[in-house]
Amino acid sequence: GARLNANARDNFIDLSTFTANNGSGVALDISGASSNTVSRSYIGNPLGYALTLSGANYNTIARSTVAAGPGGYVAVDLFNASSNTIEHSWVMTVDAEGIDIRGQRNVIRYSTITTGTSAALYINASSNTVIDSYIGANQAVAVYLDFLASKNEIANSTLSVTQFDYAAYYVNSGDENLLRDSTVLSPEGNGVDIRSGSERNAVLRGSVAAGGYGVYLLSASSNSVSESVVRGSTAVFVSRSPGPVIAGSRLIATQTAGAALA
């Protein structure tokens, strides 16, 4: 693989290929580097991690393909990394997170993220943005917002689970996250699943279609669904969740034993 040193700045890399072929290596390591751009490139490791930006800030990955192999290897690792951009790119892996964000103010736009048996996008940090992207998991949650996730926004995107009863959008103890103008699909699981003390999260102008509950609120307070179309066995199911707001939305139960709101 290749590495940019921690003090590397303002480099532009175009039309390049970065590869590694072992679990201990990384195809491209930009850890600690700032303000670099990688464009129109392939970054791949069939046996390990593809792209690491630990502690890296203000870098851009554009019009590139990033691929990691099986064995629990993340394709893009943004640990303690801030203000980086991934755009017009395809990120894929098999059984780990496609993109793992544990830093602030990172942006993903016009990109596709796919994975097999782990979350396609995992966020455990605040103030990140995803826009105009496709986020898909085969047998896992598509988007997982964990307990440090707050004030993240996903907009104009498609969140999709292909198989099994996983939620497409899952919030665990996250606050004030916004999912807007997006399509949420899970043919066997819940569409939107917000639980475990999550507060003031919002779904706005969304289209949700699920085989389970369209929106499931469990032990979560003051969350809202507004101006949306929600389909599910029960469209919106609220349990031990005070202060929910369901406004201006069309709720459609797809099973006779279900309800629009329960």
Disulfide bonds with the S-S distance in Angstrom:
none
